[in-house]
Amino acid sequence: MAQKRPRKPPRRYWSQRATRESNALDLEGGVFTLRSPRAIAASLKRSAEASERRKGTPFQSAMSMLTFYLNRAGRNLTPARRRTLERAKDELRRLFGR
């Protein structure tokens, strides 16, 4: 009879930790699951302006976190979800007057 191998613990991704513990900003929970691009952008703006841990400007921090999420989610995003998040970038620029 073959020996049972111990189970490996589930893989943890560095990107999950980076999103949670990043010095860019403290995110509101579920920000990337919101349906509206405007709501996503507004949440990121609030978080960036309130964060004590960010290094750059609020705009830089908010945009970098959104881009980071888009890049890390990669092919796991549906086309509709990707469009929503890309529109959130435009909305974020509008909110910051850029």
C-alpha atoms as one frame of an Amber mdcrd trajectory, in Angstrom:
protein
   0.000   0.000   0.000   1.360   3.436  -0.959   2.149   5.983   1.701  -0.002
   9.088   1.871   1.872  12.285   1.224   1.170  15.261   3.471  -0.892  17.937
   1.786   0.810  21.123   0.741  -0.728  24.292   2.131  -2.558  26.385  -0.483
  -0.332  28.763  -2.430  -0.299  32.337  -1.275   0.480  35.040  -3.788   2.782
  37.953  -3.051   0.330  40.226  -4.829  -2.356  39.480  -2.231  -0.004  40.575
   0.535   1.087  43.631  -1.463  -2.517  44.756  -1.898  -3.206  44.313   1.801
   0.030  45.708   3.253   1.204  48.126   0.591   2.610  51.498   1.563   0.786
  52.993  -1.408  -2.492  53.313   0.498  -5.007  51.658   2.815  -7.868  50.375
   0.665 -11.523  50.184   1.600 -12.768  46.590   1.599 -14.112  45.249  -1.687
 -13.141  48.316  -3.694 -12.278  46.302  -6.803 -15.586  44.426  -6.727 -17.734
  47.555  -7.013 -19.805  47.717 -10.203 -19.489  51.381 -11.077 -16.222  52.878
 -12.388 -17.155  56.108 -10.605 -17.598  54.269  -7.274 -14.240  52.497  -7.680
 -12.473  55.772  -8.501 -14.162  57.637  -5.638 -13.185  54.920  -3.168  -9.567
  54.945  -4.361  -9.489  58.742  -4.130 -10.839  58.694  -0.553  -8.337  56.025
   0.433  -5.409  57.829  -1.173  -6.237  61.159   0.427  -6.778  59.620   3.869
  -3.754  57.296   3.838  -0.829  58.166   6.075   1.357  55.469   4.515   1.568
  56.611   0.917   4.831  57.829  -0.521   3.717  59.754  -3.610   0.811  62.063
  -4.327  -2.742  60.814  -3.750  -3.256  60.550  -7.529  -0.087  58.482  -8.003
  -1.015  56.131  -5.175  -4.593  55.605  -6.342  -3.638  55.062  -9.983  -0.765
  52.730  -9.120  -3.003  50.548  -6.949  -5.629  50.320  -9.701  -2.999  49.490
 -12.330  -1.385  46.972  -9.984  -4.719  45.223  -9.504  -5.414  45.159 -13.248
  -1.978  43.738 -14.011  -2.091  41.091 -11.299  -5.668  39.952 -11.994  -4.605
  39.452 -15.608  -6.430  36.812 -17.561  -8.730  35.978 -14.656 -10.776  39.104
 -15.357 -13.772  38.915 -17.639 -13.731  41.394 -20.531 -16.627  43.302 -18.929
 -14.787  43.564 -15.607 -11.603  44.731 -17.327 -13.584  47.438 -19.166 -15.095
  48.609 -15.877 -11.668  48.862 -14.251 -10.177  50.624 -17.281 -13.035  53.133
 -17.145 -12.271  53.608 -13.456  -8.829  54.881 -14.529 -10.456  57.566 -16.679
 -12.828  58.429 -13.849  -9.912  58.681 -11.423  -8.149  61.118 -13.742 -11.346
  63.177 -13.941 -11.764  63.220 -10.145  -8.210  64.457  -9.693  -8.614  67.035
 -12.478  -6.076  65.491 -14.855
